[in-house]
Amino acid sequence: MIPLQRLRDDPQAISDGARLKGEDAPVDEILGLDTNARRLRTEVESLRAEQKRASSEIRGAPTDDQRSTLAAVKQRIQAGEAELVGLDTRIEELLLHVPNPPHQSVPHGSDEQGNVVVRTWGTPATLDFDPRAHFDIGESLGLFDFERAVKISGSRFAVLRGDGARLQRALITLFLDMATLEHGYSEIAPPYLVRREAMVGAAQLPKFEDQAYKTDDDLFLIPTAEVPVTNLYRDEILDGALLPIAHAAFTPCWRREAGAAGRDTRGYIRMHQFDKVEMVRFTTPERSLDELELITGHAEAILQRLRIAYRVLLMCTGDMGFAQWKKYDVEAWAPGMKRWLEVSSCSVFGDFQARRAGIRFRAAAGERPRFVHTLNGSGLAVPRTLDAVLETYQQADGTVVIPEALRAYMGGQERIGG
């Protein structure tokens, strides 16, 4: 959330930030309401002073005129306070619709064409036969069962079978082991249903409510583990000596994929339910941009361990999202589909989420608390990583060699099929 004082001080910068992201921001409406609220607050304080003065002038039992005057002032104060509550509530609601202005280092651009490739790793696999897409590989080896998934749940759901399910489980375990044993994250197993306040705190609501699955009692199926893990420290003041705090969590994720009709309809790519390991970090404002490089490197390290070629994109203003301050995407090469697949997004939010969730830290005893900076990154998203593995390690005979990094998690198995 953008603090109201920042919007008062530089409304043009907030409007320009929203424009660069292709978003609308109700800056003028907020400022108009704020002007009214400040005027009314002054009037109410003046009435309170008048009430106090009138009360102090009464000697003995008040006269009828004095009682009438005090009652009228009290009524005006109550009416003003009620109106102030309404104005302040509306301002808070509108502030939730103001996007986080991008960091100055973010390139300007209106869509994905403005993203910048900052580095690549590995050589995209070139096979000496005509490579197949993961869905064809999976069908021939019995790894996917999309038809029965449709029967059970509808489109954009998947059933994995046999070695497909086992490969997915191996990937998840590798991701968690690298995060916790090598990169210093503490593992969290969070709830999969969260309250509305948690969705607001992670900046998922109100912007993305049409993407979320919601229960009748106003609980939400998480779109990412970022939501419950970020809210672990909601309304707390953390000990600055403990920062950075780093957590990793494996969860299924649920998204309606509203607006994605016709996109990636075939295969294991854009699903309503998918598995992901999420990395979340809480740090100081002075360290947050360095932490973004660190968390991105942790996502890259997994692909390097799997020996899958990838590239890192610095996302432009128009393709980075509502809440992000700065964002990298990590894309793995899928030779069968002949395209890059996004397997991780790594973002720093500044204090945007922390203000919504009330997460602060105290650097030292006696110092004033400040808002933490939050970061998250996929480490990694499972379906597209699994796709890249199948397509990269496919063989001319139709089998798939299991990457060495995964064999210990698959009981020493070296190949799928054959």
Secondary structure, DSSP 4 states (H G I P E B T S, - for coil): ---HHHHHH-HHHHHHHHHHTT----HHHHHHHHHHHHHHHHHHHHHHHHHHHHHHT--SSPPHHHHHHHHHHHHHHHHHHHHHHHHHHHHHHHHTTSPPPPPTTSPP-SSGGG-EEEEEES-----SS-PPPHHHHHHHHT-B-HHHHHHHH-TT---B-THHHHHHHHHHHHHHHIIIIIS-PEEE---SEEEHHHHHHTT-TTTTGGGSEE-TTSEEE-SSTHHHHHGGGTT-EEEGGGPSEEEEEEEEEE---TT-TTSS-SSSSS-SEEEEEEEEEEE-TTTHHHHHHHHHHHHHHHHHHHT--EEEEEPPGGGS-SS-SEEEEEEEEETTTTEEEEEEEEEE-TTHHHHHHT-EEESSTTSPPEE-EEEEEEEEEHHHHHHHHHHHSB-TTS-EEPPHHHHGGGTT--EE--
